[in-house]
Amino acid sequence: MSIRIDPIEKLITKSGIEILYFSTDSCNVCKVLKPKIKEIVNKYNNINFVYIDTEDYLEASANYSVFSVPTIIIIIDGKEYLRFNRNLSIENFSETIDRYFNLYK
């Protein structure tokens, strides 16, 4: 029996802070949020940002129980700490990333 490894799992380092951004090209909200989220995340040098298109990576979406887009998951050292779905406040997201980053240092 062989075990298929999802290509997304290769991008996740399981150490440090990681942001998984689940989206799809057909989601207009996702298209607007993605550059804003990336801009916030890029302020921090040690945060790994992983974009996951839910239509291309159904297995990854299922593994992380993603049922709607956009979904943003904050992972610290391989464990999910926080999840944002659909109705996302950019201010709240930015403050949360700042708080987790400062606690993690």
Secondary structure in CASP SS format (residue, H / E / C, confidence):
PFRMAT SS
TARGET T0000
AUTHOR 0000-0000-0000
METHOD secondary structure of the structure
MODEL  1
M C 1.00
S C 1.00
I C 1.00
R C 1.00
I C 1.00
D C 1.00
P H 1.00
I H 1.00
E H 1.00
K H 1.00
L H 1.00
I C 1.00
T C 1.00
K C 1.00
S C 1.00
G C 1.00
I E 1.00
E E 1.00
I E 1.00
L E 1.00
Y E 1.00
F E 1.00
S E 1.00
T C 1.00
D C 1.00
S C 1.00
C C 1.00
N H 1.00
V H 1.00
C H 1.00
K H 1.00
V H 1.00
L H 1.00
K H 1.00
P H 1.00
K H 1.00
I H 1.00
K H 1.00
E H 1.00
I H 1.00
V H 1.00
N C 1.00
K C 1.00
Y C 1.00
N C 1.00
N C 1.00
I E 1.00
N E 1.00
F E 1.00
V E 1.00
Y E 1.00
I E 1.00
D E 1.00
T C 1.00
E C 1.00
D C 1.00
Y C 1.00
L H 1.00
E H 1.00
A H 1.00
S H 1.00
A H 1.00
N H 1.00
Y C 1.00
S C 1.00
V C 1.00
F C 1.00
S C 1.00
V C 1.00
P C 1.00
T E 1.00
I E 1.00
I E 1.00
I E 1.00
I E 1.00
I E 1.00
D C 1.00
G C 1.00
K E 1.00
E E 1.00
Y E 1.00
L E 1.00
R E 1.00
F E 1.00
N E 1.00
R C 1.00
N C 1.00
L C 1.00
S C 1.00
I H 1.00
E H 1.00
N H 1.00
F H 1.00
S H 1.00
E H 1.00
T H 1.00
I H 1.00
D H 1.00
R H 1.00
Y H 1.00
F H 1.00
N H 1.00
L H 1.00
Y H 1.00
K C 1.00
END
